[in-house]
Amino acid sequence: MIYDYPIILSDGTALSTECLKNKVVLIVNVASKCGFTPQYQALQALYQRYQKQGFIVLGFPCNQFSQQEPGTDQEIQSFCELNYRVSFPISRKIAVKGPNIDPLYGYLTQAKKGLLGASIKWNFTKFLINRQGQVVARYAPSTKPEKLSRDIERLIAEPTD
């Protein structure tokens, strides 16, 4: 379950995994200088649309794909807020593949392998987590966030523990 892994936000504080329990969570590795960066707008729209129903988006900046996330944690947070009005949590910059992979991403990539295996291939790979903290779906970077609405609504409608 995702609750077993610490999440450090861009300001250096820990995100309490308690706040994720019984929520539907969308986890996305993000980058500020990627062709998919405009997806921030749709991710924010999903967050605003479903937040009151127990849904949260978590963004995890990563600089492992063509150095498309070169900024500091504070610069990334400012970029997201200023350019896309992002209000969902953004973590500190992490590794999503390789020997220094963040433990959460190690779990996610093993729980749901992609078309080409476990490894993350590019920015904006998405993982959908149910209210029990289990990975239920993985989406390619090219999958537009708005296409996830039906899956999110299905998970929101499921009874909680």
C-alpha positions as CSV (number, residue, x, y, z in Angstrom):
1,M,0.0,0.0,0.0
2,I,1.1,3.5,-0.7
3,Y,0.8,4.4,3.0
4,D,4.0,2.5,3.8
5,Y,6.2,5.1,2.0
6,P,7.1,8.6,3.2
7,I,6.4,11.5,0.9
8,I,8.4,14.7,1.4
9,L,6.8,17.8,-0.1
10,S,8.6,20.6,-2.0
11,D,8.9,22.7,1.1
12,G,10.7,19.9,3.0
13,T,7.7,18.8,5.2
14,A,6.4,15.3,5.3
15,L,2.9,14.6,3.9
16,S,1.0,12.6,6.4
17,T,0.0,9.3,4.9
18,E,-3.1,9.6,7.2
19,C,-4.4,12.2,4.9
20,L,-4.3,9.7,2.0
21,K,-6.3,7.0,3.7
22,N,-9.7,6.3,2.3
23,K,-8.9,8.6,-0.7
24,V,-8.6,7.9,-4.3
25,V,-5.1,9.1,-5.3
26,L,-3.6,9.9,-8.7
27,I,0.2,9.9,-8.6
28,V,2.1,11.5,-11.5
29,N,5.8,12.1,-12.2
30,V,5.9,15.6,-13.6
31,A,8.3,18.0,-15.3
32,S,8.2,21.7,-16.1
33,K,9.9,21.6,-19.5
34,C,8.2,18.6,-21.2
35,G,5.8,18.5,-24.1
36,F,3.2,17.0,-21.6
37,T,3.6,19.9,-19.1
38,P,0.3,21.4,-20.1
39,Q,-1.3,18.3,-18.5
40,Y,-0.9,20.2,-15.2
41,Q,-4.0,22.2,-16.1
42,A,-6.1,19.1,-16.6
43,L,-4.7,17.5,-13.4
44,Q,-5.6,20.6,-11.5
45,A,-9.1,20.4,-13.0
46,L,-9.5,16.8,-11.9
47,Y,-8.3,17.7,-8.4
48,Q,-10.8,20.6,-8.1
49,R,-13.7,18.5,-9.6
50,Y,-13.3,15.5,-7.3
51,Q,-11.5,16.8,-4.2
52,K,-14.6,17.1,-2.1
53,Q,-15.5,13.5,-3.0
54,G,-12.2,12.1,-1.5
55,F,-9.8,12.5,-4.5
56,I,-6.2,13.8,-4.5
57,V,-3.5,14.3,-7.1
58,L,0.1,14.1,-6.0
59,G,2.8,15.4,-8.3
60,F,6.4,14.0,-8.2
61,P,8.9,16.2,-10.1
62,C,11.7,14.2,-11.8
63,N,14.7,15.3,-13.8
64,Q,15.6,11.9,-15.3
65,F,14.1,12.4,-18.7
66,S,16.2,14.8,-20.9
67,Q,16.7,17.0,-17.9
68,Q,13.2,18.5,-18.3
69,E,12.9,19.4,-14.5
70,P,16.1,21.3,-13.8
71,G,14.8,23.7,-11.1
72,T,15.0,23.5,-7.3
73,D,12.0,22.2,-5.3
74,Q,11.0,25.8,-4.6
75,E,11.3,26.9,-8.3
76,I,9.2,23.9,-9.4
77,Q,6.5,24.7,-6.8
78,S,6.4,28.3,-7.9
79,F,6.3,27.3,-11.6
80,C,3.3,25.1,-10.9
81,E,1.4,27.7,-8.9
82,L,2.1,30.6,-11.2
83,N,1.6,28.9,-14.6
84,Y,-1.1,26.3,-13.9
85,R,-2.5,27.4,-10.5
86,V,-1.7,24.0,-9.1
87,S,-3.0,23.6,-5.6
88,F,-2.5,19.8,-5.2
89,P,0.6,18.6,-3.3
90,I,4.0,18.6,-5.1
91,S,6.8,16.5,-3.7
92,R,10.5,17.3,-3.6
93,K,12.3,16.2,-6.8
94,I,12.8,12.4,-6.8
95,A,14.2,9.6,-9.0
96,V,11.4,7.4,-10.5
97,K,13.8,4.8,-12.0
98,G,17.3,3.5,-11.6
99,P,19.4,2.7,-8.6
100,N,18.2,5.7,-6.6
101,I,14.5,5.2,-7.3
102,D,12.2,6.6,-4.6
103,P,10.8,3.7,-2.6
104,L,7.2,4.8,-3.4
105,Y,8.0,4.6,-7.1
106,G,9.7,1.2,-6.6
107,Y,6.4,0.0,-5.2
108,L,4.2,1.6,-7.9
109,T,6.3,0.3,-10.8
110,Q,6.3,-3.3,-9.4
111,A,2.6,-3.2,-8.6
112,K,1.6,-2.1,-12.1
113,K,4.0,-2.7,-14.9
114,G,3.6,-0.7,-18.1
115,L,3.6,-1.8,-21.7
116,L,7.4,-2.0,-21.7
117,G,7.8,-3.4,-18.2
118,A,8.1,-1.9,-14.8
119,S,10.4,1.1,-15.5
120,I,9.0,4.5,-16.0
121,K,9.7,5.5,-19.6
122,W,8.8,9.3,-19.5
123,N,7.3,12.2,-17.7
124,F,3.6,12.2,-16.8
125,T,3.2,8.5,-16.3
126,K,0.1,8.2,-14.0
127,F,-0.9,5.7,-11.3
128,L,-4.4,5.5,-9.9
129,I,-4.7,4.3,-6.3
130,N,-8.0,3.0,-4.7
131,R,-9.2,4.0,-1.2
132,Q,-7.4,1.0,0.3
133,G,-4.0,2.3,-1.0
134,Q,-3.6,-0.2,-3.8
135,V,-2.5,0.5,-7.3
136,V,-5.4,-0.2,-9.7
137,A,-4.3,1.3,-13.0
138,R,-1.3,2.8,-14.8
139,Y,-1.6,5.2,-17.7
140,A,0.9,6.3,-20.3
141,P,2.3,9.8,-20.4
142,S,0.2,10.5,-23.5
143,T,-3.1,9.6,-21.7
144,K,-4.8,12.9,-21.1
145,P,-5.9,13.3,-17.5
146,E,-9.5,14.1,-18.5
147,K,-9.7,10.6,-19.9
148,L,-9.3,9.2,-16.3
149,S,-12.7,10.7,-15.1
150,R,-14.6,7.5,-15.5
151,D,-12.1,5.4,-13.6
152,I,-11.8,8.0,-10.9
153,E,-15.6,8.2,-10.5
154,R,-15.8,4.4,-10.3
155,L,-13.3,4.3,-7.5
156,I,-14.9,7.2,-5.7
157,A,-18.3,5.4,-5.8
158,E,-16.8,2.3,-4.2
159,P,-17.6,1.9,-0.5
160,T,-14.9,2.8,2.0
161,D,-13.8,0.4,4.8
